Amino acid sequence: MKLENGRFAPGIQLLQIAMAHSHEMARAQDRINEINQRVISGSRL
């Protein structure tokens, strides 16, 4: 999308993709943290 000043701005679809990616990465990080906690708990036994 081109702005009045001639510069380009990200379109709505790109922003939606970026937000979906951000949420997916957050879920992946939560899963990594959960697995790490299970590993740590298991190593204490």
PQR file of N, CA, C, O and H, with PARSE charges and radii, in Angstrom:
ATOM      1  N   MET A   1       0.850  -1.173   0.000 -0.4000 1.5000
ATOM      2  CA  MET A   1       0.000   0.000   0.000 -0.0000 2.0000
ATOM      3  C   MET A   1       0.896   1.236   0.000  0.5500 1.7000
ATOM      4  O   MET A   1       1.819   1.336   0.807 -0.5500 1.4000
ATOM      5  N   LYS A   2       0.627   2.162  -0.891 -0.4000 1.5000
ATOM      6  CA  LYS A   2       1.446   3.365  -1.013 -0.0000 2.0000
ATOM      7  C   LYS A   2       0.761   4.526  -0.303  0.5500 1.7000
ATOM      8  O   LYS A   2      -0.425   4.779  -0.512 -0.5500 1.4000
ATOM      9  H   LYS A   2      -0.123   2.081  -1.547  0.4000 1.0000
ATOM     10  N   LEU A   3       1.503   5.217   0.524 -0.4000 1.5000
ATOM     11  CA  LEU A   3       0.964   6.354   1.266 -0.0000 2.0000
ATOM     12  C   LEU A   3       0.999   7.616   0.418  0.5500 1.7000
ATOM     13  O   LEU A   3       1.626   7.650  -0.641 -0.5500 1.4000
ATOM     14  H   LEU A   3       2.467   5.011   0.694  0.4000 1.0000
ATOM     15  N   GLU A   4       0.312   8.663   0.900 -0.4000 1.5000
ATOM     16  CA  GLU A   4       0.267   9.935   0.178 -0.0000 2.0000
ATOM     17  C   GLU A   4       1.653  10.553   0.012  0.5500 1.7000
ATOM     18  O   GLU A   4       1.917  11.239  -0.975 -0.5500 1.4000
ATOM     19  H   GLU A   4      -0.197   8.636   1.760  0.4000 1.0000
ATOM     20  N   ASN A   5       2.532  10.308   0.975 -0.4000 1.5000
ATOM     21  CA  ASN A   5       3.879  10.887   0.914 -0.0000 2.0000
ATOM     22  C   ASN A   5       4.821  10.084   0.015  0.5500 1.7000
ATOM     23  O   ASN A   5       6.012  10.385  -0.064 -0.5500 1.4000
ATOM     24  H   ASN A   5       2.317   9.750   1.777  0.4000 1.0000
ATOM     25  N   GLY A   6       4.285   9.060  -0.663 -0.4000 1.5000
ATOM     26  CA  GLY A   6       5.085   8.284  -1.595 -0.0000 2.0000
ATOM     27  C   GLY A   6       5.758   7.067  -0.990  0.5500 1.7000
ATOM     28  O   GLY A   6       6.303   6.232  -1.713 -0.5500 1.4000
ATOM     29  H   GLY A   6       3.318   8.816  -0.598  0.4000 1.0000
ATOM     30  N   ARG A   7       5.725   6.959   0.327 -0.4000 1.5000
ATOM     31  CA  ARG A   7       6.329   5.800   0.989 -0.0000 2.0000
ATOM     32  C   ARG A   7       5.335   4.646   1.012  0.5500 1.7000
ATOM     33  O   ARG A   7       4.130   4.838   0.853 -0.5500 1.4000
ATOM     34  H   ARG A   7       5.283   7.637   0.914  0.4000 1.0000
ATOM     35  N   PHE A   8       5.864   3.449   1.211 -0.4000 1.5000
ATOM     36  CA  PHE A   8       5.016   2.262   1.246 -0.0000 2.0000
ATOM     37  C   PHE A   8       4.759   1.844   2.688  0.5500 1.7000
ATOM     38  O   PHE A   8       5.616   2.000   3.558 -0.5500 1.4000
ATOM     39  H   PHE A   8       6.843   3.293   1.339  0.4000 1.0000
ATOM     40  N   ALA A   9       3.577   1.316   2.924 -0.4000 1.5000
ATOM     41  CA  ALA A   9       3.199   0.804   4.241 -0.0000 2.0000
ATOM     42  C   ALA A   9       2.720  -0.633   4.056  0.5500 1.7000
ATOM     43  O   ALA A   9       2.183  -0.973   3.002 -0.5500 1.4000
ATOM     44  H   ALA A   9       2.880   1.190   2.218  0.4000 1.0000
ATOM     45  N   PRO A  10       2.908  -1.477   5.065 -0.5600 1.5000
ATOM     46  CA  PRO A  10       2.432  -2.859   4.939  0.2800 2.0000
ATOM     47  C   PRO A  10       0.910  -2.893   4.832  0.5500 1.7000
ATOM     48  O   PRO A  10       0.214  -2.123   5.494 -0.5500 1.4000
ATOM     49  N   GLY A  11       0.413  -3.775   4.009 -0.4000 1.5000
ATOM     50  CA  GLY A  11      -1.026  -3.928   3.851 -0.0000 2.0000
ATOM     51  C   GLY A  11      -1.623  -4.741   4.983  0.5500 1.7000
ATOM     52  O   GLY A  11      -0.908  -5.336   5.789 -0.5500 1.4000
ATOM     53  H   GLY A  11       0.979  -4.400   3.471  0.4000 1.0000
ATOM     54  N   ILE A  12      -2.938  -4.755   5.029 -0.4000 1.5000
ATOM     55  CA  ILE A  12      -3.654  -5.480   6.082 -0.0000 2.0000
ATOM     56  C   ILE A  12      -3.306  -6.966   6.055  0.5500 1.7000
ATOM     57  O   ILE A  12      -3.099  -7.572   7.107 -0.5500 1.4000
ATOM     58  H   ILE A  12      -3.519  -4.271   4.375  0.4000 1.0000
ATOM     59  N   GLN A  13      -3.240  -7.555   4.869 -0.4000 1.5000
ATOM     60  CA  GLN A  13      -2.957  -8.989   4.775 -0.0000 2.0000
ATOM     61  C   GLN A  13      -1.580  -9.317   5.351  0.5500 1.7000
ATOM     62  O   GLN A  13      -1.422 -10.314   6.055 -0.5500 1.4000
ATOM     63  H   GLN A  13      -3.408  -7.063   4.014  0.4000 1.0000
ATOM     64  N   LEU A  14      -0.586  -8.481   5.054 -0.4000 1.5000
ATOM     65  CA  LEU A  14       0.754  -8.711   5.600 -0.0000 2.0000
ATOM     66  C   LEU A  14       0.736  -8.609   7.122  0.5500 1.7000
ATOM     67  O   LEU A  14       1.378  -9.404   7.809 -0.5500 1.4000
ATOM     68  H   LEU A  14      -0.714  -7.671   4.483  0.4000 1.0000
ATOM     69  N   LEU A  15       0.006  -7.635   7.645 -0.4000 1.5000
ATOM     70  CA  LEU A  15      -0.081  -7.490   9.098 -0.0000 2.0000
ATOM     71  C   LEU A  15      -0.769  -8.699   9.726  0.5500 1.7000
ATOM     72  O   LEU A  15      -0.384  -9.141  10.808 -0.5500 1.4000
ATOM     73  H   LEU A  15      -0.515  -6.989   7.087  0.4000 1.0000
ATOM     74  N   GLN A  16      -1.786  -9.232   9.050 -0.4000 1.5000
ATOM     75  CA  GLN A  16      -2.472 -10.426   9.562 -0.0000 2.0000
ATOM     76  C   GLN A  16      -1.529 -11.621   9.573  0.5500 1.7000
ATOM     77  O   GLN A  16      -1.529 -12.408  10.519 -0.5500 1.4000
ATOM     78  H   GLN A  16      -2.099  -8.872   8.171  0.4000 1.0000
ATOM     79  N   ILE A  17      -0.729 -11.757   8.525 -0.4000 1.5000
ATOM     80  CA  ILE A  17       0.251 -12.848   8.466 -0.0000 2.0000
ATOM     81  C   ILE A  17       1.277 -12.685   9.582  0.5500 1.7000
ATOM     82  O   ILE A  17       1.644 -13.656  10.244 -0.5500 1.4000
ATOM     83  H   ILE A  17      -0.729 -11.117   7.757  0.4000 1.0000
ATOM     84  N   ALA A  18       1.739 -11.451   9.787 -0.4000 1.5000
ATOM     85  CA  ALA A  18       2.732 -11.188  10.835 -0.0000 2.0000
ATOM     86  C   ALA A  18       2.169 -11.514  12.217  0.5500 1.7000
ATOM     87  O   ALA A  18       2.865 -12.092  13.052 -0.5500 1.4000
ATOM     88  H   ALA A  18       1.441 -10.663   9.249  0.4000 1.0000
ATOM     89  N   MET A  19       0.920 -11.149  12.457 -0.4000 1.5000
ATOM     90  CA  MET A  19       0.309 -11.441  13.754 -0.0000 2.0000
ATOM     91  C   MET A  19       0.122 -12.946  13.943  0.5500 1.7000
ATOM     92  O   MET A  19       0.364 -13.471  15.030 -0.5500 1.4000
ATOM     93  H   MET A  19       0.354 -10.680  11.779  0.4000 1.0000
ATOM     94  N   ALA A  20      -0.305 -13.633  12.895 -0.4000 1.5000
ATOM     95  CA  ALA A  20      -0.467 -15.086  12.986 -0.0000 2.0000
ATOM     96  C   ALA A  20       0.880 -15.753  13.272  0.5500 1.7000
ATOM     97  O   ALA A  20       0.956 -16.689  14.069 -0.5500 1.4000
ATOM     98  H   ALA A  20      -0.501 -13.206  12.012  0.4000 1.0000
ATOM     99  N   HIS A  21       1.928 -15.276  12.628 -0.4000 1.5000
ATOM    100  CA  HIS A  21       3.271 -15.814  12.850 -0.0000 2.0000
ATOM    101  C   HIS A  21       3.702 -15.569  14.296  0.5500 1.7000
ATOM    102  O   HIS A  21       4.251 -16.456  14.951 -0.5500 1.4000
ATOM    103  H   HIS A  21       1.866 -14.516  11.981  0.4000 1.0000
ATOM    104  N   SER A  22       3.447 -14.361  14.780 -0.4000 1.5000
ATOM    105  CA  SER A  22       3.803 -14.024  16.155 -0.0000 2.0000
ATOM    106  C   SER A  22       3.095 -14.944  17.151  0.5500 1.7000
ATOM    107  O   SER A  22       3.712 -15.431  18.098 -0.5500 1.4000
ATOM    108  H   SER A  22       3.002 -13.641  14.248  0.4000 1.0000
ATOM    109  N   HIS A  23       1.801 -15.177  16.934 -0.4000 1.5000
ATOM    110  CA  HIS A  23       1.056 -16.063  17.826 -0.0000 2.0000
ATOM    111  C   HIS A  23       1.572 -17.495  17.742  0.5500 1.7000
ATOM    112  O   HIS A  23       1.666 -18.183  18.758 -0.5500 1.4000
ATOM    113  H   HIS A  23       1.300 -14.781  16.164  0.4000 1.0000
ATOM    114  N   GLU A  24       1.902 -17.939  16.547 -0.4000 1.5000
ATOM    115  CA  GLU A  24       2.431 -19.296  16.366 -0.0000 2.0000
ATOM    116  C   GLU A  24       3.771 -19.455  17.090  0.5500 1.7000
ATOM    117  O   GLU A  24       4.017 -20.482  17.722 -0.5500 1.4000
ATOM    118  H   GLU A  24       1.825 -17.380  15.722  0.4000 1.0000
ATOM    119  N   MET A  25       4.632 -18.445  16.997 -0.4000 1.5000
ATOM    120  CA  MET A  25       5.925 -18.493  17.676 -0.0000 2.0000
ATOM    121  C   MET A  25       5.748 -18.484  19.193  0.5500 1.7000
ATOM    122  O   MET A  25       6.489 -19.156  19.910 -0.5500 1.4000
ATOM    123  H   MET A  25       4.432 -17.610  16.483  0.4000 1.0000
ATOM    124  N   ALA A  26       4.774 -17.728  19.678 -0.4000 1.5000
ATOM    125  CA  ALA A  26       4.506 -17.694  21.117 -0.0000 2.0000
ATOM    126  C   ALA A  26       4.045 -19.069  21.600  0.5500 1.7000
ATOM    127  O   ALA A  26       4.474 -19.538  22.655 -0.5500 1.4000
ATOM    128  H   ALA A  26       4.172 -17.181  19.095  0.4000 1.0000
ATOM    129  N   ARG A  27       3.166 -19.715  20.823 -0.4000 1.5000
ATOM    130  CA  ARG A  27       2.709 -21.070  21.189 -0.0000 2.0000
ATOM    131  C   ARG A  27       3.879 -22.052  21.177  0.5500 1.7000
ATOM    132  O   ARG A  27       3.988 -22.903  22.060 -0.5500 1.4000
ATOM    133  H   ARG A  27       2.817 -19.335  19.967  0.4000 1.0000
ATOM    134  N   ALA A  28       4.743 -21.935  20.187 -0.4000 1.5000
ATOM    135  CA  ALA A  28       5.905 -22.827  20.103 -0.0000 2.0000
ATOM    136  C   ALA A  28       6.818 -22.619  21.308  0.5500 1.7000
ATOM    137  O   ALA A  28       7.321 -23.586  21.880 -0.5500 1.4000
ATOM    138  H   ALA A  28       4.655 -21.244  19.470  0.4000 1.0000
ATOM    139  N   GLN A  29       7.035 -21.356  21.697 -0.4000 1.5000
ATOM    140  CA  GLN A  29       7.892 -21.068  22.849 -0.0000 2.0000
ATOM    141  C   GLN A  29       7.266 -21.621  24.128  0.5500 1.7000
ATOM    142  O   GLN A  29       7.971 -22.157  24.983 -0.5500 1.4000
ATOM    143  H   GLN A  29       6.627 -20.571  21.232  0.4000 1.0000
ATOM    144  N   ASP A  30       5.948 -21.494  24.262 -0.4000 1.5000
ATOM    145  CA  ASP A  30       5.262 -22.065  25.430 -0.0000 2.0000
ATOM    146  C   ASP A  30       5.473 -23.572  25.491  0.5500 1.7000
ATOM    147  O   ASP A  30       5.701 -24.127  26.565 -0.5500 1.4000
ATOM    148  H   ASP A  30       5.375 -21.059  23.567  0.4000 1.0000
ATOM    149  N   ARG A  31       5.398 -24.234  24.339 -0.4000 1.5000
ATOM    150  CA  ARG A  31       5.592 -25.690  24.299 -0.0000 2.0000
ATOM    151  C   ARG A  31       7.027 -26.056  24.669  0.5500 1.7000
ATOM    152  O   ARG A  31       7.257 -27.018  25.402 -0.5500 1.4000
ATOM    153  H   ARG A  31       5.212 -23.783  23.466  0.4000 1.0000
ATOM    154  N   ILE A  32       7.990 -25.287  24.161 -0.4000 1.5000
ATOM    155  CA  ILE A  32       9.400 -25.528  24.509 -0.0000 2.0000
ATOM    156  C   ILE A  32       9.591 -25.377  26.015  0.5500 1.7000
ATOM    157  O   ILE A  32      10.253 -26.198  26.650 -0.5500 1.4000
ATOM    158  H   ILE A  32       7.803 -24.506  23.566  0.4000 1.0000
ATOM    159  N   ASN A  33       9.002 -24.316  26.585 -0.4000 1.5000
ATOM    160  CA  ASN A  33       9.125 -24.096  28.030 -0.0000 2.0000
ATOM    161  C   ASN A  33       8.506 -25.245  28.820  0.5500 1.7000
ATOM    162  O   ASN A  33       9.060 -25.682  29.828 -0.5500 1.4000
ATOM    163  H   ASN A  33       8.464 -23.649  26.070  0.4000 1.0000
ATOM    164  N   GLU A  34       7.358 -25.731  28.358 -0.4000 1.5000
ATOM    165  CA  GLU A  34       6.695 -26.846  29.032 -0.0000 2.0000
ATOM    166  C   GLU A  34       7.562 -28.102  28.981  0.5500 1.7000
ATOM    167  O   GLU A  34       7.710 -28.797  29.987 -0.5500 1.4000
ATOM    168  H   GLU A  34       6.908 -25.376  27.539  0.4000 1.0000
ATOM    169  N   ILE A  35       8.131 -28.393  27.820 -0.4000 1.5000
ATOM    170  CA  ILE A  35       8.996 -29.573  27.676 -0.0000 2.0000
ATOM    171  C   ILE A  35      10.234 -29.432  28.557  0.5500 1.7000
ATOM    172  O   ILE A  35      10.646 -30.388  29.214 -0.5500 1.4000
ATOM    173  H   ILE A  35       8.011 -27.829  27.003  0.4000 1.0000
ATOM    174  N   ASN A  36      10.824 -28.241  28.567 -0.4000 1.5000
ATOM    175  CA  ASN A  36      12.002 -28.012  29.415 -0.0000 2.0000
ATOM    176  C   ASN A  36      11.670 -28.232  30.886  0.5500 1.7000
ATOM    177  O   ASN A  36      12.469 -28.814  31.619 -0.5500 1.4000
ATOM    178  H   ASN A  36      10.489 -27.465  28.033  0.4000 1.0000
ATOM    179  N   GLN A  37      10.502 -27.774  31.326 -0.4000 1.5000
ATOM    180  CA  GLN A  37      10.105 -27.978  32.717 -0.0000 2.0000
ATOM    181  C   GLN A  37       9.947 -29.461  33.027  0.5500 1.7000
ATOM    182  O   GLN A  37      10.322 -29.919  34.106 -0.5500 1.4000
ATOM    183  H   GLN A  37       9.852 -27.300  30.731  0.4000 1.0000
ATOM    184  N   ARG A  38       9.393 -30.208  32.078 -0.4000 1.5000
ATOM    185  CA  ARG A  38       9.238 -31.656  32.286 -0.0000 2.0000
ATOM    186  C   ARG A  38      10.597 -32.335  32.370  0.5500 1.7000
ATOM    187  O   ARG A  38      10.791 -33.237  33.184 -0.5500 1.4000
ATOM    188  H   ARG A  38       9.089 -29.836  31.201  0.4000 1.0000
ATOM    189  N   VAL A  39      11.535 -31.908  31.536 -0.4000 1.5000
ATOM    190  CA  VAL A  39      12.882 -32.489  31.558 -0.0000 2.0000
ATOM    191  C   VAL A  39      13.557 -32.185  32.892  0.5500 1.7000
ATOM    192  O   VAL A  39      14.169 -33.061  33.504 -0.5500 1.4000
ATOM    193  H   VAL A  39      11.377 -31.175  30.874  0.4000 1.0000
ATOM    194  N   ILE A  40      13.438 -30.929  33.336 -0.4000 1.5000
ATOM    195  CA  ILE A  40      14.049 -30.532  34.610 -0.0000 2.0000
ATOM    196  C   ILE A  40      13.431 -31.327  35.758  0.5500 1.7000
ATOM    197  O   ILE A  40      14.147 -31.809  36.636 -0.5500 1.4000
ATOM    198  H   ILE A  40      12.941 -30.218  32.839  0.4000 1.0000
ATOM    199  N   SER A  41      12.107 -31.465  35.755 -0.4000 1.5000
ATOM    200  CA  SER A  41      11.424 -32.215  36.814 -0.0000 2.0000
ATOM    201  C   SER A  41      11.852 -33.676  36.804  0.5500 1.7000
ATOM    202  O   SER A  41      12.057 -34.270  37.862 -0.5500 1.4000
ATOM    203  H   SER A  41      11.526 -31.073  35.042  0.4000 1.0000
ATOM    204  N   GLY A  42      11.986 -34.252  35.628 -0.4000 1.5000
ATOM    205  CA  GLY A  42      12.388 -35.645  35.515 -0.0000 2.0000
ATOM    206  C   GLY A  42      13.809 -35.883  35.967  0.5500 1.7000
ATOM    207  O   GLY A  42      14.122 -36.959  36.477 -0.5500 1.4000
ATOM    208  H   GLY A  42      11.820 -33.769  34.768  0.4000 1.0000
ATOM    209  N   SER A  43      14.679 -34.898  35.791 -0.4000 1.5000
ATOM    210  CA  SER A  43      16.085 -35.078  36.152 -0.0000 2.0000
ATOM    211  C   SER A  43      16.296 -34.976  37.654  0.5500 1.7000
ATOM    212  O   SER A  43      17.362 -35.337  38.154 -0.5500 1.4000
ATOM    213  H   SER A  43      14.424 -34.024  35.377  0.4000 1.0000
ATOM    214  N   ARG A  44      15.293 -34.488  38.385 -0.4000 1.5000
ATOM    215  CA  ARG A  44      15.417 -34.356  39.840 -0.0000 2.0000
ATOM    216  C   ARG A  44      15.031 -35.633  40.569  0.5500 1.7000
ATOM    217  O   ARG A  44      15.272 -35.764  41.769 -0.5500 1.4000
ATOM    218  H   ARG A  44      14.427 -34.195  37.979  0.4000 1.0000
ATOM    219  N   LEU A  45      14.433 -36.575  39.848 -0.4000 1.5000
ATOM    220  CA  LEU A  45      13.963 -37.804  40.503 -0.0000 2.0000
ATOM    221  C   LEU A  45      15.108 -38.724  40.849  0.5500 1.7000
ATOM    222  O   LEU A  45      14.889 -39.801  41.405 -0.5500 1.4000
ATOM    223  H   LEU A  45      14.238 -36.468  38.873  0.4000 1.0000
TER
END
